[in-house]
């Protein structure tokens, strides 16, 4: 293989890897929903969890709900067709906003991690996340804020 051929093969491979990486990121991108508070509830359409690709319906594991009245977003996990877990994305250690990585919520400040049920997996946090009760009807879920 001469130098020109080597560079051509390497460039093609690099472009392919970048393309796969971007495609993978778009499939797992976090879905944000803006909601407003009404009667102390945040309402979210169940369709926010739905992904339709090539006629196939799938569901997002979680969505992140934001509202102008909330200091921190709320992550809502879809545990099953009629079971949801909603938690404030505020670290119980010193109040830093958490990030969601699949089934784990992590804090960049001191490394605490929480499960999708809000339990502490790794400290220094020693308290679970604030969670909210969630009710539903046919089309929506309702996150009760207090
Ligand atoms: S503020 Fe999150 S671990 Fe300290």
Backbone and ligand atoms as CSV (ligand in chain L), in Angstrom:
chain,resi,resn,atom,element,x,y,z
A,1,UNK,N,N,0.853,-1.179,0.000
A,1,UNK,CA,C,0.000,0.000,0.000
A,1,UNK,C,C,0.896,1.238,0.000
A,2,UNK,N,N,0.681,2.100,-0.977
A,2,UNK,CA,C,1.502,3.310,-1.005
A,2,UNK,C,C,0.876,4.388,-0.111
A,3,UNK,N,N,1.600,5.495,0.003
A,3,UNK,CA,C,1.209,6.574,0.927
A,3,UNK,C,C,-0.177,7.147,0.606
A,4,UNK,N,N,-0.439,7.413,-0.678
A,4,UNK,CA,C,-1.728,7.983,-1.095
A,4,UNK,C,C,-2.882,7.046,-0.752
A,5,UNK,N,N,-2.682,5.778,-1.032
A,5,UNK,CA,C,-3.726,4.782,-0.765
A,5,UNK,C,C,-3.988,4.675,0.744
A,6,UNK,N,N,-2.896,4.712,1.526
A,6,UNK,CA,C,-3.016,4.634,2.983
A,6,UNK,C,C,-3.847,5.805,3.534
A,7,UNK,N,N,-3.537,7.028,3.059
A,7,UNK,CA,C,-4.266,8.225,3.516
A,7,UNK,C,C,-5.737,8.130,3.121
A,8,UNK,N,N,-6.011,7.637,1.913
A,8,UNK,CA,C,-7.390,7.499,1.429
A,8,UNK,C,C,-8.176,6.517,2.316
A,9,UNK,N,N,-7.570,5.391,2.646
A,9,UNK,CA,C,-8.236,4.380,3.475
A,9,UNK,C,C,-8.482,4.929,4.880
A,10,UNK,N,N,-7.462,5.594,5.445
A,10,UNK,CA,C,-7.601,6.145,6.800
A,10,UNK,C,C,-8.666,7.223,6.857
A,11,UNK,N,N,-8.723,8.108,5.860
A,11,UNK,CA,C,-9.736,9.173,5.851
A,11,UNK,C,C,-11.135,8.585,5.769
A,12,UNK,N,N,-11.311,7.588,4.908
A,12,UNK,CA,C,-12.627,6.955,4.774
A,12,UNK,C,C,-13.051,6.309,6.078
A,13,UNK,N,N,-12.129,5.637,6.752
A,13,UNK,CA,C,-12.437,4.982,8.023
A,13,UNK,C,C,-12.813,6.011,9.075
A,14,UNK,N,N,-12.051,7.110,9.151
A,14,UNK,CA,C,-12.341,8.167,10.132
A,14,UNK,C,C,-13.712,8.778,9.890
A,15,UNK,N,N,-14.036,9.077,8.642
A,15,UNK,CA,C,-15.345,9.658,8.333
A,15,UNK,C,C,-16.469,8.692,8.701
A,16,UNK,N,N,-16.262,7.415,8.443
A,16,UNK,CA,C,-17.261,6.407,8.803
A,16,UNK,C,C,-17.484,6.358,10.302
A,17,UNK,N,N,-16.394,6.381,11.064
A,17,UNK,CA,C,-16.509,6.346,12.528
A,17,UNK,C,C,-17.220,7.584,13.058
A,18,UNK,N,N,-16.917,8.743,12.487
A,18,UNK,CA,C,-17.589,9.978,12.915
A,18,UNK,C,C,-19.080,9.890,12.605
A,19,UNK,N,N,-19.423,9.380,11.435
A,19,UNK,CA,C,-20.836,9.234,11.045
A,19,UNK,C,C,-21.576,8.315,11.986
A,20,UNK,N,N,-20.965,7.178,12.325
A,20,UNK,CA,C,-21.602,6.227,13.251
A,20,UNK,C,C,-21.777,6.864,14.617
A,21,UNK,N,N,-20.767,7.597,15.063
A,21,UNK,CA,C,-20.840,8.262,16.357
A,21,UNK,C,C,-21.986,9.269,16.399
A,22,UNK,N,N,-22.130,10.080,15.340
A,22,UNK,CA,C,-23.210,11.077,15.296
A,22,UNK,C,C,-24.567,10.396,15.246
A,23,UNK,N,N,-24.681,9.303,14.493
A,23,UNK,CA,C,-25.938,8.573,14.407
A,23,UNK,C,C,-26.315,8.005,15.766
A,24,UNK,N,N,-25.325,7.451,16.459
A,24,UNK,CA,C,-25.557,6.887,17.782
A,24,UNK,C,C,-26.021,7.957,18.758
A,25,UNK,N,N,-25.412,9.147,18.697
A,25,UNK,CA,C,-25.808,10.237,19.596
A,25,UNK,C,C,-27.245,10.663,19.342
A,26,UNK,N,N,-27.660,10.712,18.060
A,26,UNK,CA,C,-29.022,11.159,17.765
A,26,UNK,C,C,-30.045,10.156,18.253
A,27,UNK,N,N,-29.684,8.871,18.302
A,27,UNK,CA,C,-30.619,7.852,18.772
A,27,UNK,C,C,-30.815,7.938,20.277
A,28,UNK,N,N,-29.793,8.388,21.005
A,28,UNK,CA,C,-29.886,8.380,22.454
A,28,UNK,C,C,-30.034,9.796,23.016
A,29,UNK,N,N,-30.317,10.780,22.178
A,29,UNK,CA,C,-30.407,12.153,22.643
A,29,UNK,C,C,-31.496,12.305,23.696
A,30,UNK,N,N,-31.208,13.118,24.678
A,30,UNK,CA,C,-32.166,13.378,25.736
A,30,UNK,C,C,-33.326,14.203,25.196
A,31,UNK,N,N,-34.527,13.837,25.603
A,31,UNK,CA,C,-35.724,14.531,25.142
A,31,UNK,C,C,-36.202,15.483,26.251
A,32,UNK,N,N,-36.255,16.767,25.927
A,32,UNK,CA,C,-36.691,17.777,26.884
A,32,UNK,C,C,-38.120,18.196,26.580
A,33,UNK,N,N,-38.893,18.431,27.638
A,33,UNK,CA,C,-40.280,18.853,27.498
A,33,UNK,C,C,-40.490,20.082,28.369
A,34,UNK,N,N,-41.107,21.093,27.802
A,34,UNK,CA,C,-41.448,22.289,28.578
A,34,UNK,C,C,-42.890,22.147,29.047
A,35,UNK,N,N,-43.141,22.375,30.315
A,35,UNK,CA,C,-44.498,22.246,30.834
A,35,UNK,C,C,-44.799,23.432,31.745
A,36,UNK,N,N,-46.071,23.677,31.971
A,36,UNK,CA,C,-46.467,24.753,32.881
A,36,UNK,C,C,-47.215,24.151,34.061
A,37,UNK,N,N,-47.115,24.834,35.190
A,37,UNK,CA,C,-47.761,24.356,36.406
A,37,UNK,C,C,-49.218,24.786,36.398
A,38,UNK,N,N,-50.095,23.829,36.658
A,38,UNK,CA,C,-51.517,24.123,36.780
A,38,UNK,C,C,-52.071,23.294,37.930
A,39,UNK,N,N,-52.734,23.945,38.867
A,39,UNK,CA,C,-53.249,23.255,40.064
A,39,UNK,C,C,-52.156,22.437,40.762
A,40,UNK,N,N,-50.975,23.018,40.823
A,40,UNK,CA,C,-49.829,22.382,41.475
A,40,UNK,C,C,-49.368,21.092,40.790
A,41,UNK,N,N,-49.748,20.921,39.539
A,41,UNK,CA,C,-49.321,19.761,38.754
A,41,UNK,C,C,-48.625,20.215,37.489
A,42,UNK,N,N,-47.646,19.406,37.078
A,42,UNK,CA,C,-47.077,19.559,35.737
A,42,UNK,C,C,-47.696,18.456,34.894
A,43,UNK,N,N,-48.260,18.808,33.770
A,43,UNK,CA,C,-48.825,17.763,32.915
A,43,UNK,C,C,-47.923,17.556,31.701
A,44,UNK,N,N,-47.798,16.298,31.325
A,44,UNK,CA,C,-46.956,15.914,30.184
A,44,UNK,C,C,-47.717,14.881,29.367
A,45,UNK,N,N,-47.782,15.089,28.070
A,45,UNK,CA,C,-48.442,14.117,27.193
A,45,UNK,C,C,-47.642,12.816,27.177
A,46,UNK,N,N,-48.339,11.695,27.248
A,46,UNK,CA,C,-47.651,10.393,27.205
A,46,UNK,C,C,-46.913,10.196,25.890
A,47,UNK,N,N,-47.369,10.885,24.868
A,47,UNK,CA,C,-46.709,10.740,23.558
A,47,UNK,C,C,-45.274,11.277,23.581
A,48,UNK,N,N,-44.923,12.062,24.605
A,48,UNK,CA,C,-43.543,12.545,24.719
A,48,UNK,C,C,-42.560,11.389,24.913
A,49,UNK,N,N,-43.063,10.254,25.387
A,49,UNK,CA,C,-42.195,9.083,25.580
A,49,UNK,C,C,-42.113,8.224,24.316
A,50,UNK,N,N,-42.942,8.517,23.346
A,50,UNK,CA,C,-43.052,7.654,22.172
A,50,UNK,C,C,-42.048,8.034,21.087
A,51,UNK,N,N,-41.442,7.024,20.515
A,51,UNK,CA,C,-40.567,7.202,19.356
A,51,UNK,C,C,-41.114,6.291,18.263
A,52,UNK,N,N,-41.384,6.853,17.096
A,52,UNK,CA,C,-41.857,6.036,15.981
A,52,UNK,C,C,-40.817,6.081,14.874
A,53,UNK,N,N,-40.312,4.910,14.528
A,53,UNK,CA,C,-39.300,4.806,13.464
A,53,UNK,C,C,-39.696,3.695,12.523
A,54,UNK,N,N,-39.805,4.024,11.270
A,54,UNK,CA,C,-40.134,3.035,10.237
A,54,UNK,C,C,-41.354,2.210,10.627
A,55,UNK,N,N,-42.391,2.877,11.136
A,55,UNK,CA,C,-43.624,2.192,11.495
A,55,UNK,C,C,-43.572,1.431,12.806
A,56,UNK,N,N,-42.430,1.433,13.470
A,56,UNK,CA,C,-42.271,0.733,14.752
A,56,UNK,C,C,-42.370,1.749,15.892
A,57,UNK,N,N,-43.116,1.407,16.912
A,57,UNK,CA,C,-43.230,2.290,18.070
A,57,UNK,C,C,-42.334,1.778,19.185
A,58,UNK,N,N,-41.568,2.694,19.726
A,58,UNK,CA,C,-40.713,2.367,20.866
A,58,UNK,C,C,-40.903,3.472,21.904
A,59,UNK,N,N,-40.328,3.288,23.062
A,59,UNK,CA,C,-40.511,4.280,24.121
A,59,UNK,C,C,-39.172,4.741,24.671
A,60,UNK,N,N,-39.106,6.026,24.971
A,60,UNK,CA,C,-37.933,6.565,25.647
A,60,UNK,C,C,-37.940,6.057,27.086
A,61,UNK,N,N,-36.756,5.788,27.623
A,61,UNK,CA,C,-36.651,5.372,29.020
A,61,UNK,C,C,-37.054,6.515,29.941
A,62,UNK,N,N,-36.691,7.717,29.534
A,62,UNK,CA,C,-36.943,8.877,30.391
A,62,UNK,C,C,-37.041,10.137,29.543
A,63,UNK,N,N,-37.648,11.148,30.131
A,63,UNK,CA,C,-37.655,12.485,29.541
A,63,UNK,C,C,-37.284,13.465,30.655
A,64,UNK,N,N,-36.906,14.667,30.269
A,64,UNK,CA,C,-36.609,15.702,31.262
A,64,UNK,C,C,-37.605,16.834,31.083
A,65,UNK,N,N,-38.304,17.150,32.173
A,65,UNK,CA,C,-39.356,18.162,32.141
A,65,UNK,C,C,-38.831,19.445,32.772
A,66,UNK,N,N,-39.021,20.538,32.050
A,66,UNK,CA,C,-38.613,21.841,32.557
A,66,UNK,C,C,-39.841,22.736,32.674
A,67,UNK,N,N,-39.778,23.654,33.608
A,67,UNK,CA,C,-40.851,24.621,33.773
A,67,UNK,C,C,-40.247,25.926,34.264
A,68,UNK,N,N,-40.826,27.024,33.851
A,68,UNK,CA,C,-40.300,28.330,34.268
A,68,UNK,C,C,-40.317,28.493,35.783
A,69,UNK,N,N,-41.223,27.821,36.450
A,69,UNK,CA,C,-41.366,28.000,37.889
A,69,UNK,C,C,-40.466,27.084,38.720
A,70,UNK,N,N,-39.782,26.159,38.059
A,70,UNK,CA,C,-38.920,25.230,38.788
A,70,UNK,C,C,-37.460,25.636,38.669
A,71,UNK,N,N,-36.755,25.589,39.804
A,71,UNK,CA,C,-35.335,25.932,39.797
A,71,UNK,C,C,-34.501,24.822,39.131
A,72,UNK,N,N,-34.985,23.578,39.257
A,72,UNK,CA,C,-34.285,22.424,38.670
A,72,UNK,C,C,-35.262,21.647,37.795
A,73,UNK,N,N,-34.754,20.997,36.752
A,73,UNK,CA,C,-35.642,20.146,35.952
A,73,UNK,C,C,-36.046,18.890,36.718
A,74,UNK,N,N,-37.031,18.198,36.172
A,74,UNK,CA,C,-37.495,16.937,36.748
A,74,UNK,C,C,-37.276,15.845,35.708
A,75,UNK,N,N,-36.652,14.747,36.121
A,75,UNK,CA,C,-36.513,13.607,35.213
A,75,UNK,C,C,-37.682,12.661,35.497
A,76,UNK,N,N,-38.288,12.171,34.424
A,76,UNK,CA,C,-39.399,11.225,34.565
A,76,UNK,C,C,-39.022,9.946,33.827
A,77,UNK,N,N,-38.889,8.866,34.582
A,77,UNK,CA,C,-38.618,7.551,33.991
A,77,UNK,C,C,-39.943,6.845,33.719
A,78,UNK,N,N,-40.009,6.213,32.568
A,78,UNK,CA,C,-41.161,5.357,32.243
A,78,UNK,C,C,-40.765,3.937,32.652
A,79,UNK,N,N,-41.287,3.502,33.798
A,79,UNK,CA,C,-40.903,2.189,34.319
A,79,UNK,C,C,-41.683,1.078,33.638
A,80,UNK,N,N,-42.952,1.368,33.261
A,80,UNK,CA,C,-43.779,0.436,32.499
A,80,UNK,C,C,-44.886,1.267,31.852
A,81,UNK,N,N,-45.828,0.599,31.210
A,81,UNK,CA,C,-46.887,1.321,30.486
A,81,UNK,C,C,-47.684,2.239,31.396
A,82,UNK,N,N,-47.792,1.895,32.663
A,82,UNK,CA,C,-48.574,2.741,33.573
A,82,UNK,C,C,-47.843,3.000,34.891
A,83,UNK,N,N,-46.536,3.080,34.812
A,83,UNK,CA,C,-45.755,3.374,36.008
A,83,UNK,C,C,-44.625,4.343,35.660
A,84,UNK,N,N,-44.583,5.441,36.386
A,84,UNK,CA,C,-43.592,6.484,36.122
A,84,UNK,C,C,-42.931,6.888,37.433
A,85,UNK,N,N,-41.674,7.311,37.341
A,85,UNK,CA,C,-40.931,7.794,38.503
A,85,UNK,C,C,-40.427,9.191,38.177
A,86,UNK,N,N,-40.838,10.193,38.962
A,86,UNK,CA,C,-40.431,11.581,38.713
A,86,UNK,C,C,-39.568,12.073,39.872
A,87,UNK,N,N,-38.413,12.674,39.552
A,87,UNK,CA,C,-37.500,13.152,40.594
A,87,UNK,C,C,-36.885,14.482,40.221
A,88,UNK,N,N,-36.673,15.309,41.222
A,88,UNK,CA,C,-36.003,16.586,41.025
A,88,UNK,C,C,-34.525,16.322,40.762
A,89,UNK,N,N,-33.989,16.964,39.737
A,89,UNK,CA,C,-32.585,16.732,39.366
A,89,UNK,C,C,-31.662,17.636,40.184
A,90,UNK,N,N,-31.830,17.578,41.484
A,90,UNK,CA,C,-31.020,18.380,42.408
A,90,UNK,C,C,-30.321,17.413,43.358
A,91,UNK,N,N,-29.005,17.470,43.376
A,91,UNK,CA,C,-28.244,16.560,44.225
A,91,UNK,C,C,-28.605,16.801,45.688
A,92,UNK,N,N,-28.826,15.716,46.417
A,92,UNK,CA,C,-29.197,15.841,47.830
A,92,UNK,C,C,-27.985,16.146,48.711
A,93,UNK,N,N,-26.788,16.181,48.130
A,93,UNK,CA,C,-25.603,16.511,48.922
A,93,UNK,C,C,-25.505,18.024,49.125
A,94,UNK,N,N,-25.261,18.774,48.036
A,94,UNK,CA,C,-25.137,20.230,48.170
A,94,UNK,C,C,-25.901,20.978,47.089
A,95,UNK,N,N,-26.866,20.329,46.481
A,95,UNK,CA,C,-27.808,21.041,45.617
A,95,UNK,C,C,-27.361,21.383,44.215
A,96,UNK,N,N,-26.429,20.633,43.664
A,96,UNK,CA,C,-25.989,20.861,42.280
A,96,UNK,C,C,-26.923,20.102,41.326
A,97,UNK,N,N,-27.123,20.650,40.123
A,97,UNK,CA,C,-27.982,19.970,39.152
A,97,UNK,C,C,-27.314,18.686,38.662
A,98,UNK,N,N,-28.102,17.628,38.613
A,98,UNK,CA,C,-27.605,16.319,38.196
A,98,UNK,C,C,-27.686,16.167,36.691
A,99,UNK,N,N,-26.936,15.198,36.172
A,99,UNK,CA,C,-27.079,14.827,34.776
A,99,UNK,C,C,-27.554,13.374,34.727
A,100,UNK,N,N,-28.253,13.034,33.653
A,100,UNK,CA,C,-28.811,11.689,33.519
A,100,UNK,C,C,-27.970,10.921,32.513
A,101,UNK,N,N,-27.544,9.730,32.915
A,101,UNK,CA,C,-26.799,8.834,32.035
A,101,UNK,C,C,-27.502,7.481,32.071
A,102,UNK,N,N,-28.502,7.301,31.221
A,102,UNK,CA,C,-29.272,6.057,31.230
A,102,UNK,C,C,-30.045,5.923,32.523
A,103,UNK,N,N,-29.755,4.866,33.281
A,103,UNK,CA,C,-30.482,4.608,34.526
A,103,UNK,C,C,-29.824,5.248,35.742
A,104,UNK,N,N,-28.783,6.022,35.525
A,104,UNK,CA,C,-28.038,6.627,36.633
A,104,UNK,C,C,-28.110,8.156,36.529
A,105,UNK,N,N,-28.306,8.802,37.676
A,105,UNK,CA,C,-28.193,10.257,37.743
A,105,UNK,C,C,-26.886,10.556,38.454
A,106,UNK,N,N,-26.052,11.407,37.870
A,106,UNK,CA,C,-24.763,11.682,38.483
A,106,UNK,C,C,-24.560,13.159,38.750
A,107,UNK,N,N,-23.735,13.400,39.752
A,107,UNK,CA,C,-23.412,14.768,40.144
A,107,UNK,C,C,-21.947,15.032,39.830
A,108,UNK,N,N,-21.715,16.092,39.092
A,108,UNK,CA,C,-20.344,16.401,38.681
A,108,UNK,C,C,-19.538,17.069,39.799
A,109,UNK,N,N,-20.215,17.524,40.855
A,109,UNK,CA,C,-19.490,18.247,41.907
A,109,UNK,C,C,-18.588,17.336,42.726
A,110,UNK,N,N,-19.171,16.276,43.312
A,110,UNK,CA,C,-18.366,15.397,44.174
A,110,UNK,C,C,-18.579,13.916,43.855
A,111,UNK,N,N,-19.270,13.627,42.759
A,111,UNK,CA,C,-19.354,12.243,42.284
A,111,UNK,C,C,-20.495,11.396,42.801
A,112,UNK,N,N,-21.472,11.972,43.479
A,112,UNK,CA,C,-22.599,11.151,43.932
A,112,UNK,C,C,-23.368,10.598,42.744
A,113,UNK,N,N,-23.955,9.413,42.937
A,113,UNK,CA,C,-24.781,8.794,41.908
A,113,UNK,C,C,-26.060,8.274,42.537
A,114,UNK,N,N,-27.123,8.321,41.744
A,114,UNK,CA,C,-28.445,7.912,42.213
A,114,UNK,C,C,-29.081,6.973,41.181
A,115,UNK,N,N,-29.909,6.059,41.671
A,115,UNK,CA,C,-30.613,5.135,40.781
A,115,UNK,C,C,-31.827,5.831,40.171
A,116,UNK,N,N,-32.491,5.164,39.232
A,116,UNK,CA,C,-33.684,5.752,38.617
A,116,UNK,C,C,-34.880,5.751,39.566
A,117,UNK,N,N,-34.691,5.177,40.770
A,117,UNK,CA,C,-35.703,5.309,41.824
A,117,UNK,C,C,-35.314,6.404,42.811
A,118,UNK,N,N,-34.138,7.012,42.613
A,118,UNK,CA,C,-33.706,8.114,43.458
A,118,UNK,C,C,-32.832,7.708,44.634
A,119,UNK,N,N,-32.532,6.413,44.770
A,119,UNK,CA,C,-31.708,5.941,45.889
A,119,UNK,C,C,-30.238,6.272,45.641
A,120,UNK,N,N,-29.518,6.516,46.728
A,120,UNK,CA,C,-28.077,6.794,46.619
A,120,UNK,C,C,-27.347,5.506,46.255
A,121,UNK,N,N,-26.567,5.561,45.186
A,121,UNK,CA,C,-25.719,4.433,44.793
A,121,UNK,C,C,-24.306,4.693,45.286
A,122,UNK,N,N,-23.908,5.950,45.182
A,122,UNK,CA,C,-22.553,6.326,45.612
A,122,UNK,C,C,-22.591,7.706,46.247
A,123,UNK,N,N,-21.945,7.868,47.404
A,123,UNK,CA,C,-21.889,9.147,48.099
A,123,UNK,C,C,-20.900,10.097,47.477
A,124,UNK,N,N,-20.717,11.228,48.109
A,124,UNK,CA,C,-21.007,11.558,49.504
A,124,UNK,C,C,-22.483,11.827,49.840
A,125,UNK,N,N,-23.371,11.965,48.885
A,125,UNK,CA,C,-24.785,12.168,49.230
A,125,UNK,C,C,-25.251,10.993,50.089
A,126,UNK,N,N,-26.083,11.287,51.087
A,126,UNK,CA,C,-26.593,10.193,51.916
A,126,UNK,C,C,-28.117,10.220,52.028
A,127,UNK,N,N,-28.739,11.072,51.206
A,127,UNK,CA,C,-30.207,11.140,51.181
A,127,UNK,C,C,-30.697,10.875,49.763
A,128,UNK,N,N,-31.861,10.232,49.636
A,128,UNK,CA,C,-32.397,9.999,48.288
A,128,UNK,C,C,-32.829,11.312,47.639
A,129,UNK,N,N,-33.083,11.251,46.344
A,129,UNK,CA,C,-33.563,12.434,45.620
A,129,UNK,C,C,-35.012,12.716,45.978
A,130,UNK,N,N,-35.393,13.986,45.866
A,130,UNK,CA,C,-36.786,14.352,46.088
A,130,UNK,C,C,-37.598,13.771,44.930
A,131,UNK,N,N,-38.629,13.022,45.266
A,131,UNK,CA,C,-39.468,12.444,44.215
A,131,UNK,C,C,-40.884,12.985,44.324
A,132,UNK,N,N,-41.634,12.824,43.269
A,132,UNK,CA,C,-43.000,13.359,43.182
A,132,UNK,C,C,-43.949,12.225,42.815
A,133,UNK,N,N,-45.169,12.302,43.331
A,133,UNK,CA,C,-46.144,11.295,42.907
A,133,UNK,C,C,-46.615,11.628,41.498
A,134,UNK,N,N,-46.894,10.600,40.744
A,134,UNK,CA,C,-47.312,10.754,39.352
A,134,UNK,C,C,-48.640,10.026,39.163
A,135,UNK,N,N,-49.623,10.734,38.645
A,135,UNK,CA,C,-50.888,10.107,38.279
A,135,UNK,C,C,-51.025,10.203,36.764
A,136,UNK,N,N,-52.018,9.532,36.237
A,136,UNK,CA,C,-52.171,9.526,34.783
A,136,UNK,C,C,-53.632,9.388,34.389
A,137,UNK,N,N,-53.910,9.798,33.188
A,137,UNK,CA,C,-55.164,9.453,32.547
A,137,UNK,C,C,-54.812,8.846,31.193
A,138,UNK,N,N,-55.756,8.791,30.308
A,138,UNK,CA,C,-55.497,8.119,29.028
A,138,UNK,C,C,-54.353,8.757,28.236
A,139,UNK,N,N,-54.271,10.099,28.272
A,139,UNK,CA,C,-53.314,10.796,27.399
A,139,UNK,C,C,-52.140,11.462,28.099
A,140,UNK,N,N,-52.262,11.728,29.375
A,140,UNK,CA,C,-51.247,12.530,30.064
A,140,UNK,C,C,-50.794,11.887,31.383
A,141,UNK,N,N,-49.618,12.321,31.816
A,141,UNK,CA,C,-49.222,12.058,33.191
A,141,UNK,C,C,-49.218,13.400,33.920
A,142,UNK,N,N,-49.418,13.348,35.248
A,142,UNK,CA,C,-49.473,14.565,36.051
A,142,UNK,C,C,-48.499,14.412,37.212
A,143,UNK,N,N,-47.551,15.330,37.273
A,143,UNK,CA,C,-46.544,15.297,38.338
A,143,UNK,C,C,-47.000,16.247,39.426
A,144,UNK,N,N,-47.305,15.690,40.593
A,144,UNK,CA,C,-47.776,16.519,41.713
A,144,UNK,C,C,-46.571,17.125,42.413
A,145,UNK,N,N,-46.519,18.457,42.431
A,145,UNK,CA,C,-45.307,19.140,42.907
A,145,UNK,C,C,-45.150,19.199,44.429
A,146,UNK,N,N,-46.204,18.994,45.194
A,146,UNK,CA,C,-46.029,18.963,46.658
A,146,UNK,C,C,-46.996,17.990,47.288
L,1,LIG,S1,S,-23.222,18.397,45.409
L,1,LIG,FE1,FE,-23.563,16.481,44.435
L,1,LIG,S2,S,-22.085,15.181,45.323
L,1,LIG,FE2,FE,-21.767,17.067,46.304
